[in-house]
Amino acid sequence: WLVPLLTPPPQAPSLLSPDSSFLPFLQKDPSMALVIAVTTRAIFNLEEEHRLYLEKGKEEYTRHQQANQDKPLPPGTAFAFIQAVQYVNKKILESNPAERDLFDILVLSNNSPESGVRIINSTKHYGLEISKFCFVSDEDSTQYLKSHGVKLFLSADRTDVCNALRRGVFSPPSHVQAPSTPLRVVFDGDAVLFSDETDQIFQEQGLEGAVQYERAMEAIPIGEGPLKAFAMHLGKMRKKFGQEGSPIRTYLVTARSGRDMGIRAIKTLREWGLPIDEAFFMDGAPKGPILAQIQPHIFFDDGLHNIQGAQNVGVPSAWVPSYEATQERHQPAEPSPEEAD
């Protein structure tokens, strides 16, 4: 485990331009930090290397990574998200250099340690504030998530996602790329931020049944969804700043009708003490246009049609799988060293 330094960190390199220097920075206290694990294929674009592995095998892949260990990998899906949370850390420490409630990024990879040198050098090149790496060759690297206290795991591989969910760590597959700071996070409501209780009523009794249920339950908070804990930690960090100039903005974009089903959602957020900067009750309308306006770093939704709509307008999206999806078995014949990344 790492403990925080007692002195403030030095000035971090620019978040927008590569920097070959690797300045020391504040070590994170895992008992206080919001730990997010990200796979190497989410941070960097490794599609060319993955094709090499498929065509010529693991040994050639390893030789290629070693021969190019000083050549930075191009940014991938989660690169802008990492920059954004790094910016939040910077602003928090400017306000209070002793603060320990920070984002802490862990790189989790099915690369061998020999191949991992290029990954580490790439994070140095871009000035990414990452010092924790887990290289687990030919094994299910998600087995180490809980030992690191991970609260959120971002991966582009569905098998990895399901393995992480079985271990109790929320893990959406992510897509696309977004602009950098400030950090903008969009949550869907039911089955994401909230439980899926109303969705189940809708499936069984239709829209009218769901509306009647919401009216009857208006005074009772909605159950907790898979992302409530993550959202609450974001909200706690958000409260360190005033309404103006915060480096974190959170949004609720839900298919609920504001007139018939919005009051219970708002009262639930109030009961939880969870601040949301903006809320949009879409009444079933497509979410793509409003997401295009927000331009979030990440958008969480349980509906694949909403994920597709987000991708169509260039918005990064993270699908929240149903319980049934986590039980599906995926057994590829010969996984690559980056298959789970």
C-alpha positions in Angstrom: 0.0 0.0 0.0 1.1 3.5 -0.7 0.7 6.4 1.7 0.5 10.1 0.8 3.5 12.4 1.0 3.4 15.1 3.5 4.5 17.8 1.0 2.6 19.0 -2.0 3.4 17.6 -5.4 5.5 19.5 -7.9 3.9 21.2 -10.9 2.5 18.5 -13.2 3.4 18.5 -16.9 0.8 19.9 -19.3 -2.3 17.7 -19.8 -2.6 18.6 -23.5 0.9 18.1 -24.9 3.4 15.2 -24.6 6.2 15.6 -22.1 9.1 13.1 -22.1 10.0 14.0 -18.5 8.5 12.0 -15.7 8.1 14.2 -12.6 7.3 12.7 -9.3 3.8 13.2 -8.0 1.7 12.6 -4.9 1.3 9.0 -4.0 -2.3 8.1 -3.3 -3.8 6.6 -0.1 -6.0 3.7 -1.4 -8.1 3.9 1.8 -9.2 7.4 0.8 -8.8 7.6 -3.0 -11.3 6.7 -5.7 -9.4 3.9 -7.4 -10.2 3.4 -11.1 -8.6 0.5 -13.0 -8.1 1.0 -16.8 -6.8 -1.6 -19.2 -4.0 -0.7 -21.6 -6.2 -1.1 -24.7 -8.6 1.4 -23.2 -5.9 4.0 -22.6 -3.8 3.4 -25.7 -4.6 2.3 -29.2 -3.1 -1.2 -29.5 -5.0 -2.6 -32.5 -1.9 -2.8 -34.7 -0.1 -4.8 -32.0 -3.1 -7.0 -31.5 -3.2 -7.9 -35.2 0.5 -8.7 -35.0 -0.1 -11.1 -32.2 -3.0 -12.9 -34.1 -0.9 -13.1 -37.3 2.6 -14.0 -35.9 2.1 -15.1 -32.4 3.1 -14.1 -28.9 6.9 -14.2 -29.3 6.8 -11.9 -32.3 4.4 -9.6 -30.4 6.8 -9.4 -27.4 9.8 -8.7 -29.6 7.8 -5.9 -31.3 6.9 -4.3 -28.0 10.5 -4.5 -26.7 12.0 -3.2 -30.0 9.5 -0.2 -29.8 9.6 0.3 -26.1 10.7 4.0 -26.5 8.0 4.7 -29.1 4.9 6.1 -27.5 1.6 4.4 -28.2 -1.2 6.6 -29.7 -4.0 7.6 -27.3 -7.0 5.3 -27.0 -10.6 5.4 -25.8 -10.0 6.3 -22.1 -7.1 8.7 -22.6 -9.2 11.9 -22.3 -10.9 10.5 -19.3 -7.6 9.9 -17.6 -6.5 13.5 -18.4 -9.7 14.8 -17.0 -9.5 13.0 -13.6 -5.8 14.1 -13.4 -7.0 17.7 -13.9 -9.5 17.2 -11.0 -6.7 16.0 -8.8 -4.6 19.1 -9.7 -7.5 21.5 -8.8 -8.2 19.6 -5.5 -4.5 19.8 -4.5 -4.3 23.5 -5.4 -7.2 24.1 -2.9 -5.7 21.8 -0.2 -2.3 20.3 -0.7 -2.9 17.8 2.1 -6.1 16.4 0.6 -6.1 12.6 0.2 -9.6 12.1 -1.4 -8.2 11.9 -4.9 -8.6 9.8 -8.1 -6.0 7.0 -8.3 -5.5 5.3 -11.6 -4.3 1.7 -11.8 -3.3 0.2 -15.2 -4.4 -3.4 -15.4 -2.9 -5.5 -18.3 -2.6 -9.0 -19.6 0.8 -7.9 -21.1 3.9 -9.7 -19.8 6.2 -7.5 -17.7 8.7 -7.6 -20.7 6.0 -6.1 -23.0 4.9 -3.7 -20.3 7.9 -1.4 -20.6 6.3 0.3 -23.6 3.1 0.9 -21.6 5.0 2.6 -18.8 7.1 4.7 -21.2 3.9 5.8 -23.0 2.4 7.1 -19.7 5.6 9.0 -19.0 5.6 10.5 -22.5 2.1 12.0 -22.1 2.7 13.1 -18.5 -0.1 10.8 -17.2 -0.3 10.7 -13.4 -0.1 6.9 -13.1 2.4 4.9 -11.0 0.5 1.7 -10.3 0.7 -1.0 -13.0 -0.4 -4.7 -12.8 1.0 -6.9 -15.6 -0.4 -10.4 -15.5 0.5 -12.5 -18.6 -1.8 -15.3 -19.6 -4.0 -14.9 -16.6 -7.3 -13.3 -15.7 -6.0 -10.0 -14.4 -9.4 -9.0 -13.0 -8.7 -11.3 -10.0 -6.6 -8.5 -8.6 -9.2 -5.7 -8.7 -10.5 -6.1 -5.2 -7.1 -6.3 -3.7 -6.4 -2.9 -5.1 -9.7 -1.4 -3.8 -10.9 -0.7 -7.3 -14.3 1.0 -7.5 -14.6 1.3 -11.3 -12.9 -0.8 -14.0 -12.9 0.4 -17.6 -12.3 -2.1 -20.3 -13.0 -2.6 -24.0 -13.4 -6.3 -23.7 -16.8 -7.9 -22.7 -15.3 -11.0 -21.1 -13.2 -8.8 -18.8 -16.3 -6.8 -18.0 -18.2 -9.9 -16.9 -15.3 -11.3 -14.9 -15.0 -8.0 -13.0 -18.8 -7.8 -12.3 -18.7 -11.3 -10.9 -16.1 -10.1 -8.5 -18.3 -7.2 -7.4 -16.5 -4.4 -9.3 -18.5 -2.4 -11.7 -17.0 -2.6 -15.2 -18.5 -1.1 -18.3 -16.9 -1.6 -21.8 -16.0 1.8 -23.1 -16.0 3.4 -26.6 -14.9 6.5 -28.6 -13.0 9.5 -27.2 -13.9 12.9 -25.8 -12.4 16.3 -25.3 -10.4 16.9 -22.1 -11.1 18.9 -18.9 -13.2 19.5 -16.9 -14.4 16.0 -16.0 -18.0 15.5 -17.3 -19.8 12.3 -16.3 -23.4 11.5 -17.5 -25.5 8.8 -15.8 -28.7 7.2 -17.0 -31.3 6.7 -14.3 -32.9 3.3 -14.0 -30.6 0.2 -13.8 -27.6 2.5 -13.6 -27.8 5.2 -10.9 -31.1 3.7 -9.6 -32.2 0.1 -9.3 -34.2 -1.5 -12.1 -37.4 -1.8 -10.1 -39.4 0.5 -12.3 -38.0 -1.0 -15.5 -39.3 -4.4 -14.2 -42.8 -2.9 -13.7 -42.6 -1.4 -17.2 -41.7 -4.8 -18.7 -44.6 -6.5 -16.9 -47.3 -3.9 -16.9 -46.4 -1.4 -19.6 -45.9 2.4 -19.4 -49.2 3.1 -17.6 -48.4 0.5 -14.9 -44.9 2.0 -14.4 -46.4 5.5 -14.1 -48.9 4.3 -11.5 -46.2 2.6 -9.6 -44.1 5.7 -9.5 -47.0 7.9 -8.3 -47.7 5.4 -5.5 -44.0 5.2 -4.5 -43.3 8.9 -4.9 -42.3 9.4 -1.2 -40.1 6.4 -1.1 -36.5 6.6 -2.5 -35.7 4.4 -5.5 -33.3 1.5 -4.8 -29.6 1.8 -5.4 -28.2 1.0 -8.8 -24.7 -0.3 -9.7 -23.2 3.1 -10.1 -24.6 4.8 -6.9 -21.4 4.3 -4.9 -19.2 5.7 -7.7 -21.6 8.7 -8.2 -21.6 9.4 -4.4 -17.8 9.5 -4.3 -17.8 11.9 -7.3 -20.4 14.0 -5.4 -18.2 14.1 -2.3 -15.3 15.3 -4.4 -17.6 17.8 -6.2 -18.6 19.4 -2.8 -15.0 20.4 -2.2 -15.7 23.2 -4.7 -18.4 25.9 -5.0 -21.0 26.0 -7.7 -18.7 28.1 -9.9 -15.5 26.8 -11.4 -15.7 23.1 -10.2 -13.5 20.7 -12.2 -16.3 18.1 -12.0 -19.8 18.2 -13.5 -22.3 15.4 -13.3 -25.5 14.9 -15.3 -28.6 12.7 -15.2 -30.0 11.9 -18.6 -32.9 9.6 -18.2 -35.7 8.3 -20.4 -38.2 9.0 -17.6 -40.9 11.6 -18.1 -40.3 14.6 -15.9 -44.1 15.1 -15.3 -45.0 11.5 -14.4 -41.7 10.0 -13.1 -39.3 12.8 -12.5 -40.3 13.9 -8.9 -39.3 10.5 -7.4 -35.9 10.6 -9.1 -35.2 14.1 -7.8 -36.4 13.2 -4.3 -34.2 10.1 -4.3 -31.1 12.2 -5.2 -32.0 14.6 -2.5 -32.4 11.8 0.0 -29.0 10.4 -0.9 -27.4 13.9 -0.7 -26.1 13.4 -4.2 -25.6 16.7 -6.1 -26.3 16.6 -9.8 -25.4 19.7 -11.9 -27.9 19.1 -14.7 -30.8 16.7 -15.2 -32.7 15.9 -18.4 -35.9 13.9 -18.4 -36.2 12.8 -22.0 -39.6 11.1 -21.9 -38.3 8.3 -24.2 -36.7 10.7 -26.7 -33.3 9.9 -28.2 -30.4 10.9 -25.9 -27.8 11.4 -28.6 -28.5 15.1 -29.3 -28.3 16.2 -25.7 -25.2 14.1 -25.2 -23.6 15.7 -28.2 -24.2 19.1 -26.5 -22.8 18.0 -23.2 -19.8 16.2 -24.7 -19.1 14.0 -21.6 -15.9 12.1 -21.0 -18.1 9.1 -20.2 -21.8 8.2 -20.5 -23.2 5.3 -18.5 -26.4 3.6 -19.8 -27.9 0.1 -19.7 -29.6 0.3 -23.1 -27.5 -0.7 -26.1 -29.7 1.5 -28.3 -28.6 4.5 -26.2 -25.0 3.4 -26.4 -25.3 3.2 -30.2 -26.9 6.7 -30.3 -24.1 8.1 -28.2 -21.5 6.6 -30.5 -23.3 8.0 -33.5 -22.6 11.5 -32.2 -19.0 10.8 -31.1 -19.7 10.6 -27.4 -17.8 8.0 -25.2 -20.2 5.5 -23.8 -20.0 2.7 -21.2 -22.6 0.0 -21.3 -23.9 -1.2 -17.9 -24.6 -4.9 -18.5 -27.6 -6.6 -17.0 -27.1 -9.4 -14.4 -27.9 -12.0 -17.1 -25.0 -10.6 -19.3 -22.6 -11.1 -16.5 -23.4 -14.8 -16.3 -22.7 -15.4 -20.0 -19.5 -17.5 -20.6 -16.9 -16.3 -23.1 -14.1 -18.8 -23.8 -12.0 -17.6 -26.7 -9.8 -20.3 -28.2 -6.5 -18.5 -27.7 -6.6 -15.1 -25.9 -4.0 -12.6 -26.9 -1.9 -10.8 -24.2 -4.2 -7.8 -24.8 -7.4 -9.7 -25.1 -8.8 -8.5 -21.8 -7.6 -5.0 -22.4 
